[in-house]
Amino acid sequence: MVEQLALNETVVGSNPTGRTMNYKNIFLWALYDFANSIVTIVFFLYFSQWLVVDKGVPDIWFNLIFAGSSILLLCTAPILGSISDKMGTQMKFLRITTLTLFFFYLVTSLIVVLSPQLIILAALLYLFVTYLYQLSFSFYNPLLHQLAPSHLRGWVSGIGQFANWTGQIAGLLISLPIISGDFVLFGEPGRTQIFIPATLLFFVLALPMLLGFKEKQLGESQKEQTPNIKKEFKDYKKSFLDLWTVPGLGIFLVGFFFFNDATLTAANNFPIYLEKVFGIADKTKALLMIGVLATSALGALVGGKMGDKIGLKRSLIWILGIWLVVMPLLAGVKDFRIFTILTTILGMLYGATWTVTRAVMTYLAPPQKLTYSFSFYTLAERFATFVGPVSWGLVVSLLPGLGADRYRLAMLLMTGFILIGLIIVRNIPKEPSI
């Protein structure tokens, strides 16, 4: 299917909107997510363990890395998103952000491998990595609006999310022979050896998108004059308040913040949870993650199809309802075999959730402020890595007497955030009928 996407550009028959779907662009868009996911999963799984398990950094400090990146995003993403909309381009900003992200990935990798005693510097660099990674998606996600008409965006979003999860599977499969100690590039053998190869592979696979994606250009009459950065900062508050007048958009972002708070915090702490609660080996963790990611990839496609068939809002409500059942079960189970079964269901939910929420944004956000709107979508996602991680970190740090059960309690706490999010998003408008 992917090869076919790369080779063809086809017009969708009987498209009520009169829009076309460029399958080459869809392929390049999905390939970028695939590339980014390879290096992201490697750092997510192994950098967290290097920092917390190997170097003994407290969980709360690890989680504050995500909080710091969220603050940086708050100060910059909306401004850059507004400038992007006024210039009529997302790709120019995506190229710059991606190249900068590659640089920080590479420097972080070199520090960890060659100078592992520089723990604070490595953590600071990783903070910028997480910031740039999320910033890149402020420009990447709005491109979905160009890729498909509204009644097919769930499916195309699912293709992109499918590429995301399969990229993570690829990253884990590549890492298995390297973390076992069979491969040593330089420095000490072990999990840190995977960082440099994953970073280089990300760069190679992201290049086709950066060089070959054909962005729809605005006419000169639609573009505004060259934006003034100082003025953008000055108008930040007004632009933010204007965005909240868009029907349903503000409500959705608040709800998204709460339920995404739970899902992302659980995901970010998953490797540490496996280590502290079940004490399993790195190879077992990687194999379990591969299983979760495989079901996530399937969930992305199923979620996209479901969103197009029964409606995006209705799909989102059903998905969040299932989360409310699975999360408490996951926190309470003590048999690792049952835990493994539940995580496969969890994977389906992850894939479906992010597929549907991205598509929901495309019908709620005003087309003339698409990148700006998605910058707040990204901010809601990242500030979900502010409140949630701090809550998780406080639970595991302040209750050492509970042993492994403090991690179970932290997982259970996340269910409350999902419930709040579900209650809020029930109030967003349905997508317009075609």
NORTA-V301449 format. One line per field, one symbol per residue. ss: DSSP state (@ for helix, = for strand, . for the rest). Layout:
ss = ???
//
This chain:
ss = .@@@@@@..=..........=.@@@@@@@@@@@@@@@@@@@@@@@@@@@@@@@@....@@@@@@@@@@@@@@@@@@@@@@@@@@@@@...@@@@@@@@@@@@@@@@@@@@@@@@....@@@@@@@@@@@@@@@@@@@@@@@@@@@@@..@@@@@@@@@@@@@@@@@@@@@@@@@@@@@@@@@........@@@@@@@@@@@@@@@@@@@@@@................@@@@@@.@@@@@@@@.....@@@@@@@@@@@@@@@@@@@@.@@@@@@@@@...@@@@@@@@@@@@@@@@@@@@@@@@@@@@@.@@@@@@@@@@@@@@@@@@@@@...@@@@@@@@@@@@@@@@@@@@@@@@@@@@@..@@@@@@@@@@@@@@@@@@@@@@@@@@@@@@@@.@@@..@@@@@@@@@@@@@@@@@@@@@.........
//
